[in-house]
Amino acid sequence: MFEVTEGAQGSITSSYTFDPTHQDSVESLAIHGDVFYSSSKDYYIKKWDVASKKLLQGHDSPINGLATNGTQLFTASE
């Protein structure tokens, strides 16, 4: 996670790393309220609590896209 102030320039280092990390490249991100979703080529979707930065739930199938309509999470896979 990065905390970027308005007008910031140059390299910005991360202020927090969510753990456990994905084991392959992250393909997409989505946020809804206090919940943050990440999907990866490692076949996982991870659901995170933004405030506590803790993993709430995972999903284990090939994922290459995420979208939300405000009440539901939609996934795309191979």
C-alpha positions in Angstrom: 0.0 0.0 0.0 1.2 3.5 -0.8 0.4 6.7 0.9 0.8 9.5 -1.7 0.4 13.1 -0.9 -0.9 15.6 -3.5 2.0 16.9 -5.6 4.4 14.1 -4.7 7.0 13.4 -7.3 9.8 10.9 -7.9 10.0 7.4 -6.4 7.5 6.5 -3.7 8.2 3.6 -1.4 5.4 1.4 -0.1 4.2 2.2 3.4 2.8 -1.3 4.0 3.0 -4.8 2.4 -0.1 -7.0 2.8 0.9 -10.5 4.1 0.7 -13.3 3.0 1.8 -12.0 -0.4 0.8 -13.5 -3.7 3.3 -16.0 -5.2 3.0 -14.6 -8.7 2.2 -11.3 -10.4 -0.9 -9.4 -9.3 -3.3 -9.0 -12.3 -6.0 -6.8 -10.9 -7.2 -4.9 -7.8 -10.6 -3.7 -6.7 -11.8 -1.8 -3.6 -15.2 -1.6 -2.1 -15.7 0.3 1.2 -13.2 -1.1 3.7 -12.5 -4.3 1.7 -9.7 -4.6 -0.9 -9.5 -7.5 -3.4 -6.4 -8.6 -5.2 -6.1 -11.3 -7.9 -3.0 -13.0 -9.2 -1.6 -15.5 -11.7 -1.0 -17.7 -8.6 -4.7 -18.7 -8.9 -5.8 -16.7 -5.8 -8.2 -13.9 -5.1 -7.5 -12.4 -1.7 -10.0 -10.3 0.3 -8.3 -7.9 2.7 -9.5 -5.6 5.4 -8.1 -2.2 4.6 -8.1 -0.9 8.2 -6.4 -3.9 9.8 -4.5 -4.9 6.6 -5.4 -8.5 7.4 -6.4 -11.3 5.0 -10.1 -12.1 5.3 -10.6 -14.7 2.7 -8.8 -16.3 -0.3 -10.0 -18.0 -3.6 -7.9 -20.7 -5.5 -8.7 -20.9 -9.2 -7.0 -19.1 -12.2 -8.1 -15.5 -12.0 -7.4 -12.7 -14.6 -10.0 -10.0 -13.7 -12.1 -8.5 -10.9 -15.0 -6.1 -10.9 -17.6 -5.0 -8.4 -21.0 -3.3 -8.7 -21.1 -2.2 -5.1 -22.7 -5.2 -3.6 -21.1 -8.1 -5.5 -17.7 -9.2 -6.6 -17.3 -10.6 -10.1 -14.3 -12.6 -11.2 -13.0 -13.7 -14.6 -10.9 -16.7 -15.2 -9.5 -19.0 -17.9 
